[in-house]
Amino acid sequence: MNVKPLGIVRKIDELGRIVIPKEVRRQQGWTTGTPVEMLGSEDGVFIRPYSIGDQDAVIRALEAKKSFVEDVRVKKALDLAINTFK
């Protein structure tokens, strides 16, 4: 793994959160709602986008449709479908 310092330092807030700078998110193509996972090693903690494989595209499509649906029953059905893929 080739790791280089970015020269960016952030403090952990009182709730344990760290803000990922906009420049880093933009460079990585991460938008609001992008799932990320943390990996630990002897050298520290690393963050990368989380993927569950081919099902990612299906989940994103269902979530996008859900945002346009107003019928509560349809939203619940979409939620159920999304959760079966997770």
C-alpha positions, -999 to 999 in steps of 0.1 A, spaced: 0 0 0 15 33 -11 5 60 14 15 97 13 7 125 37 -18 150 23 -9 178 48 -44 178 62 -50 176 99 -85 174 115 -95 172 152 -120 146 165 -151 165 178 -168 157 211 -191 131 194 -160 113 179 -166 126 144 -139 137 118 -148 158 88 -134 145 55 -123 177 37 -142 186 5 -111 184 -16 -105 148 -5 -141 138 -11 -141 155 -45 -108 138 -55 -122 104 -45 -156 110 -60 -174 106 -27 -207 123 -24 -232 126 4 -244 91 13 -213 73 0 -206 43 23 -170 41 35 -153 15 56 -124 18 80 -95 -6 79 -69 -9 106 -33 -19 104 -1 -16 124 5 17 105 -29 33 114 -65 35 101 -74 38 65 -107 48 49 -120 35 15 -153 33 -2 -174 4 9 -187 -19 -17 -209 -50 -14 -201 -59 -50 -225 -60 -79 -255 -53 -56 -243 -16 -51 -259 -5 -83 -292 -22 -75 -293 -6 -40 -285 29 -54 -312 26 -81 -338 15 -55 -328 44 -32 -330 69 -60 -365 57 -69 -375 59 -33 -367 96 -32 -393 103 -59 -421 81 -44 -448 97 -23 -469 66 -15 -459 53 20 -467 16 10 -444 18 -20 -416 34 2 -419 6 27 -417 -20 -2 -386 -3 -15 -371 -2 20 -377 -39 23 -361 -46 -11 -331 -25 -2 -326 -43 31 -327 -77 14 -296 -67 -6 -276 -54 25 
